[in-house]
Amino acid sequence: MLLVVLLGVASAQLTAVLERSKEFAVLAALGMRARGLVRILVTEGVVLGLAGAALGLLWSTPILHQWASEGIDLTALIQSEDGMAFSGVLIDPTYYPSFGPWVVPMALFMSLTATIVASLDPAWFASRTDPASALRVDR
């Protein structure tokens, strides 16, 4: 799941970098160092991660709370109402996922880590932009 998040965020960030190549070229031509360009893109990644974590928590918290209290009925998959035995251990067909206050910091940590890691490659790409070639207009 994290790999999908990393690829999605990296793709969005790289697209943003390619669309804004002239902007980064102007900033570099005006004297902004590569570290400043990297800082801009990583900050955008942090904002993207915080927004994604907030929206994800708002969307998933009621669903997780319902699943934790009522359980997820898997009898259709197990095809037995009594449960399923595996190596002598009876498996209940209703699954109760854990849910608690630990979900919020974990979601924030995972979201921020994924977006920061995914923002590093596009930021490195933007910091290596040659202003002369990026601002050149071919007729």
C-alpha positions in Angstrom: 0.0 0.0 0.0 2.8 2.4 0.8 4.5 1.6 -2.5 1.3 2.7 -4.3 1.2 5.9 -2.2 4.9 6.6 -2.9 4.5 6.1 -6.7 1.3 8.2 -6.8 2.9 11.1 -4.9 6.2 10.9 -6.8 4.2 11.0 -10.1 2.2 14.0 -9.0 5.3 15.8 -7.8 7.3 15.0 -10.9 4.4 16.2 -13.1 4.3 19.4 -11.0 8.1 19.9 -11.5 7.9 19.4 -15.2 5.0 21.8 -15.6 6.8 24.4 -13.5 10.2 24.0 -15.0 10.3 27.6 -16.2 9.4 28.8 -12.8 12.3 26.8 -11.2 14.6 28.0 -14.0 13.7 31.7 -13.2 14.3 31.1 -9.5 17.7 29.5 -10.3 18.6 32.3 -12.7 17.8 34.8 -10.0 20.2 33.1 -7.6 18.2 30.6 -5.6 20.4 27.7 -4.7 19.5 24.1 -5.3 18.9 23.6 -1.5 16.1 26.3 -1.7 14.4 24.5 -4.6 14.6 21.2 -2.8 13.1 22.9 0.3 10.2 24.3 -1.7 9.3 20.9 -3.1 9.7 19.0 0.1 7.5 21.6 1.9 4.9 21.0 -0.8 5.2 17.3 -0.1 4.7 17.9 3.6 1.6 19.9 2.9 0.3 17.3 0.5 1.0 14.6 3.2 -0.8 16.5 5.9 -3.8 17.1 3.7 -3.9 13.5 2.6 -3.6 12.2 6.1 -6.4 14.6 7.3 -8.7 13.7 4.5 -7.9 10.0 4.9 -8.6 10.0 8.6 -11.9 11.9 8.1 -13.0 9.4 5.6 -11.8 6.2 7.2 -12.4 6.9 11.0 -16.2 6.2 10.9 -15.7 3.1 8.8 -12.9 1.8 11.1 -15.0 2.5 14.2 -17.9 0.6 12.8 -15.8 -2.4 11.8 -14.1 -2.4 15.2 -17.4 -2.4 17.0 -19.5 -4.6 14.7 -16.8 -6.7 13.0 -16.4 -7.7 9.4 -18.5 -10.8 8.6 -16.4 -13.3 6.5 -18.8 -16.2 6.5 -19.3 -15.9 2.7 -15.6 -16.5 2.2 -15.2 -19.2 4.8 -18.5 -20.9 3.7 -19.2 -22.1 7.3 -21.1 -20.4 10.0 -19.2 -22.2 12.8 -15.8 -21.0 11.6 -12.9 -22.7 10.0 -10.3 -24.8 11.7 -6.7 -24.6 10.7 -4.2 -26.9 12.4 -6.7 -27.5 15.2 -7.3 -23.8 15.8 -10.8 -22.5 15.3 -10.9 -19.3 13.3 -14.0 -17.0 14.0 -15.7 -15.9 10.7 -16.2 -12.4 12.1 -13.0 -10.3 12.1 -12.7 -7.3 14.5 -9.9 -5.0 13.5 -8.2 -3.0 16.2 -9.0 0.7 16.3 -7.9 3.3 18.8 -6.2 6.7 19.3 -2.9 5.2 17.9 -4.4 5.4 14.4 -4.0 9.2 14.2 -0.2 9.4 14.8 0.5 6.3 12.8 -1.5 7.7 9.8 0.4 11.1 10.1 3.7 9.4 10.4 3.2 7.1 7.4 1.7 9.8 5.3 4.4 12.3 6.0 7.2 9.8 5.5 5.7 8.6 2.2 5.3 12.1 0.8 8.7 13.3 1.9 10.5 10.3 0.4 8.4 10.6 -2.8 9.2 14.3 -3.0 13.0 13.9 -2.9 13.5 12.6 -6.4 11.4 15.3 -8.1 13.1 17.9 -5.9 16.5 16.6 -6.9 15.4 16.8 -10.6 14.2 20.4 -10.1 17.5 21.4 -8.4 19.5 20.2 -11.4 17.5 22.2 -13.9 19.7 24.3 -16.2 18.1 27.8 -16.4 19.4 28.5 -19.9 18.0 25.4 -21.5 14.7 25.6 -19.5 14.0 29.2 -20.6 15.1 28.7 -24.2 12.2 29.3 -26.6 12.5 27.3 -29.9 10.6 28.7 -32.8 
